[in-house]
Amino acid sequence: MELGISVETVSTRSGTLRILPEAKTWLPPWLFRNQERVAATEQAPTVEPEALTNTINHIHFMDRCVYVLLKQSAYKESLLLKAYPDPCAGKTLTCHWADDRVSSLELDKIEFSCLIIDDRRSMIMVPGLLREMNEESLTIELPEANYAVGMRSARRYPSAEVSADFVQSGFQASGTLEDFSPVGFRLKVKPDSSSSFRWFNPEELGIVHLRLGNKLVYSGACRFVRQTGNSSEREIVVAPLEEKIRRFKNKRIRNVRQRLVPSPQLVFYHPLLGKKVQREIGDISTSGFSVCEDPDERVLVAGMVIPEVTIEFAGALKMSCSGQVIYCKEHEGKEIQAGIAILDMDIDAYSRLTHILTNALDPCARIATEVDMDALWEFFFHAGFIYSKKYRLIQAQRQTFKETYHKVYQEHPEIAKHFTYQKNGRIYGHISMVRAYERAWMIHHHAALKMESKRTGFAVLKQMMYYLNDMHHLPSAYMDYVMCYFRPENKFPDRVFGGFAKELGNPGGCSLDVFAYLPYTTLSVATDLPEGWSLTESSEADLWEFNRFYRHESGGLLLDALSIGPDGDRDRSVEEAYARVGLVRNWQIYSLCHEDQLNAILIVNHSSLGFNLSELLNGIKVLVTKAESLPWSVLSAAIGQLTSGYQMARIPLLFFPTNYVEANGIPYEKHYQMWILNVQHGNDFMDYMQQKFRITYR
């Protein structure tokens, strides 16, 4: 029934009034199973006449019905009929029958008892005085005293085309959600063809799944409250068991929740109600936010997933996300506070949210905002990040570098994020990240200048960690791993990154692999391979063989981060993301074999020139599996076959393991440490930084 009272039981002083469902039984839809009259109501709260008039007019405006309770004296039965009210302006009310089967009743033998109005929170009993009743309508005189009986703990709302499944230890029934409140669901379900209501045990818990279209919007354990119906279809009322869920595992260090002025607004499409709802946000962080609701107007249900959420700042800046209600609890004795976790958010929206929250904590902190390019280049040179030797390598392509950096720092692409610490337009600290592989981001360009007593190098590192602490929960961020390269003799990254890897002592959580760096030139180098040698794209078998070698040699995260294992991610969405902003990023994997025996894997990386100043995403990784049987002349020829796509005179090569170049006397220039963090251990890294370097997060 549209007013939600079809399976209701209303407690009165003389007993329980039971209202039948509209159909699915041989009894007429208006017949009560018991014959008790509506009891005396002197103990029930009263409803003022003006409030009653407003309620009736609202029902008329919404084209809804009221219910008329009648007494059939011949059989001492009570009947319930639906009727549409006319507008109410005085002390009389006319209602028109909603069912033409009224004509089959002998109205002259039926007595009017009262009008029943369901306002979603209670049943309003209107014991009016009958003036006229015929086959088309009835008119009553409204009384001064009306009573609200059967008060519910929370208001009930009609559902919006939500499908429902009820599962209990092998028993399964499917149907629809008829109506709901924050403390209960009314389901109309039929057992599946392989199930029977005979298997349903009202004393045991069940699992309820609610879906809006193909989206699961609720799933949770519920206890049985009551039911009505027959063996083929029933209406079951259940109550959610949990008022709090744990969406993510607990963190020792959480991003601080803040109360902003003015308060952001939450606007969302309620998946069960089918309407837009607006609430004021109390506190907010990058992981979620809280709102408060009036107990009489609650619409949030613990565990409910909200696919469409908009966070509005000052009515101008809007950010979209999906969320889930993780708790509902009393707040300050008068409101219900609901906590909502952010499940997913566009990475640009997440960056804007993080910038607002970080900047509120520290006005000098900037995240992913437009950077004055002149100020950035000045900073890179003055901080010594672009030193004389590095500048000699890039000076011929400086215009290309400028164009690439303009796209990265001005057009806010989804594949790059940067963090600055600045004051009055001058940059004092900088660090950035780029999406290097399908599920791995690379940290680079970390540099700092002195600014009073501020530790600006740590300040931007703290900003990045704050950003990563919740970002990895977002599926759209494509972030399972964070990586960086650094020189072992560089004390700062060796203490920060290398120190953490050593202290964690778990290469599956954070790994360090040493590479030998050699800039390669193709001058006077033969590219033909000797007989018996082949260079082809890597097969599944090759990658499986290299996986065995690497696990034994290192046990680290290289294969997982680069998605080059036999189970690696074959999606190349990162290439499309770069292409959308006119940049290049791709890689191919080749196997160098002798008589079908794998000797080396070569990963050929291409990216836009200048995207990384050291061009570590624009070179070849050489991963040697059989150092003792691979001559340098053969490997050099194989590399030569893969260099045609590069527009550089010197192509960066990174060798792993380093004992190959050392054993063959190859004059490499330097070592690089490749640091990779599984973001599931990100909180461990933050804890390490807090303990070792006194970085605080509040």
ABEGO torsion letter per residue (X at the ends): XAAGAAABBBBBAAEBBBBBBABGBABBAABBABABBBBBAAABBBBBAAAAAAAAAAAAAAGBBBBBBBBBAAAGBBBBBBBBBBBBABABBBBBBABAAAAABBAAABBBABBBBBAGABBBBBBBBBABBBAABBBBBBBABBBBBGBBABBBBBBBGBBBBBBBGGBBBBEBBABBBAABBBBBBBBBAABBAAABBAABBBBBBBBBEABBABBBBBBBABBBEBAABBBBBBBBABABBBABBBBABBBBBBBBOBBBBBBBBBAAAGBBBBBBBABBBAAEBBBBBBAAABABBBGBBBABBBBBBGGABBBBBBBBBABBBBBGGABBBBBBBBABBBAAAAAAAAAAAAAAABAABBBGBBBBAAAAAAAAAAAGABBAAAAAAAAAAAAAAAAAAAAAAAAGBAABBBBBBBBGGBBABBBBBBBABAABBBBBGBBBBBBEABBAAAAAAAAAAAAAAAAAABAAAGBABBBBBBBAABAAAAAAAAAAAAAAGBAAABBBBBBBBBBBBABGBBABBBBGBBBBBBBAAAAAAAAAAAAAAAGBAAAAAAGABAABBABAAAAAAAAAAGBBBBBBBBBBBBGGBBABBBBBBBBBBGABAAGAABBBBBBBABAAABBAAAAAAAAAAAAAABABABBBBBBOBAAAAAAAGBBBABBBBBBBBBAAAAAAAAAAAAAAAGBBAX
